[in-house]
Amino acid sequence: MEKKYTIGEFGRISGISPKTIRFYDEKGLLKPVGYSEAGYRYYDESSFVVLQRILLLRYLGMSLEQIKETVCNSTLSLEESLQEQKKLLNEKKRHLDRVIDAVDKVQTAEKGQTWENLVEAIRILEVSDMIIKQYRSDDNLNRRISLHNFSTGKLPWADWVLENLELSEGMDILCLGCGNAANLVAMAEKLPRNLTFLLTDYSEGMLEKAKEGLATKRAVLEEKNIKISYQVADANCLSLIGSYDRITANHMLYHVEERQDLFRKVRKLLKQGGMFCATTIGDTHMQELHEFVERFDAKIEVPFHRVSCGFRLENGREQLQTVFSDIECVICDSDLSVDAAEPVYEYVYSYPGNAGEVIKDRKEEFLSKVEEIIERDGAFYIHKSTGMFRCRVNESREDIIARITRMEQYFDEIREATEKDTKAVHKDDALQKKWQELLAYYEGGQWLKDFECDERGELPRELKRGVLSEDGVYNLISEIEG
């Protein structure tokens, strides 16, 4: 029979006072497993597991309400619970490291820079902890994403992003701050073949959600031979190896304090001809909604301006120009026309700060106010100011010539083999690999760029360029693939 402990014994063993244990009972966090005939509380070994989790979550800064929701709804085993707690502690540790670095900067600052660094340290303490709590799991992200289903844009956001990434077969892509990978999940069926992704995020919890989401697309990813790996990484002190055709940073650069250092590292990680693609928001993004919230209750914190002001459409270019010379800002023409009140409530509930606590007890009043707007105007109109900075690493003339020369060699080799045997490509693995690369070159858009380069007279006259003949490549494709 499992041993039972009185509240006094439970308190002595755990080091927690009986008063605190009774308080947790009153709040619904730590219920006794039973009572004696005289009404005294009893606890058992499972109570120690719950208590340990409560104390850990309090240390991490969660409110009692959040702890109750987490503990009471949990179905995790002890091993799974400890694994989850370890992830949260690692995130806390990384946050503390950033705070320590900020304090070090204040201590070592040259005369005249102390005040600037002190203000930055305060901002890190306030904003970084808020963001960590926000993005520990994808609950808040999902609440926000649902509102964007009411977009007026011609393309869904994920499709717009995919279009502007200009991906082609065989590319290597690094995603910084991938979150729950909702965009990648949404675009999975439309991705080119043979891609390789490295997804990184500051939060282990987010990476777990990304894995779960992409697991639902396993069949299509395998069919397209798309490989995905995951790595915890802090963009403030990025330490990665490799080279990439595309590096993405979607709606996250305003969370990065060391942006200039990150931009330099991104530039080194990009291949020649590669592109850094960073989405962000502008000054007027969601302005109608934020103004509505402030009118509803002035006590609600609307922290988006101070959270995102570090990197916006209005100031992003000047920051990127210190590292990149070829910068294009593409604006997404899309607003929100919301004809349902619940998604607006969910979005505001997910605001960083105190919004959830303030509006949960006034939900019906909040919904009624939104419904008044919808009834009056037909929909709650919300302007979106979003776009993408595309920073290209331009190729040298020598790089272009080298690529055309290589493709010309493949073209000649495959054409010669096919003249002898139309099935040659399908019988020789090495030839098949070259054929796939030639197809990707032709169908992925790079062929057209090289063709236009030749049309402008930028290539040497003596360069052998049969591969740039559209008819020549088309005829070869028709002969091999029937």
Disulfide bonds with the S-S distance in Angstrom:
none
